[in-house]
Amino acid sequence: MGLRLPPQIKIDEIILCYHVSNPESLIAQVQLVEMTTPDHALVRHDDPTGLKSPSPQCYRSKVGEFIPTGTLTLALRLNVQHPTDQIKLGAVGVKVRSTAELYINWSR
């Protein structure tokens, strides 16, 4: 899923609200992929935490020091064990800070 974010920001975390119908099925990986040219994409964040809560829950995936300069895509690897299992996303959020704020705080 493409992420539409404002320019000049730092990404602090990805927030996924989800639940699964069967804990054997899970969200196995959360990635941020940045494309800077049409033929190059780099994985900028990779979180292999298995998300398998059968009750609604929000998970916060902490992102290291990352200021995007290209197009961002959020990639989720889903492992579905049975054809009738469901993995439901209730919401996806991105916690960001302005890079201008970072420079102001750094100079103090």
Secondary structure, DSSP 8 states (H G I E B T S, - for coil): -EE---SSEEEEEEEEEEEESSTTSEEEEEEEEEEEETTEEEEEEEE---B--SS-EEEEEE--S----SEEEEEEEEE--STT--EEEEEEEEEEEEHHHHHHHHT-
